Amino acid sequence: MAVLFLVTNRSAVASCAATAASDDMLLLLDDAVRALDAWAPAPGVRVCVRAADCPASGVSGDTVQVIDDAEFVRRVTEHDVVVAWS
């Protein structure tokens, strides 16, 4: 069963990523988007960011999957387990 981790704080990204297993997804929100250049996810862990959080952090779709709000809602509803990590 894949887990969706909603991560909102850049200092929490590394610990969350260490917990995530293959097929899990990290959705970086708010301040957590700024941590993209400081770590690499484990193989099989998917990472995406919300489009609204990209301009302030300088992130583009070239480096990570960018999703809109509708896709954010879809990701939450398609996972059986959603964990807020901050």
Secondary structure, DSSP 8 states (H G I E B T S, - for coil): --EEEEE--GGGHHHHHHH--TT-EEEE-GGGGGGGGG----TT-EEEEEGGGHHHHT--TTTSEEE-HHHHHHHHHH-SEEEEE-
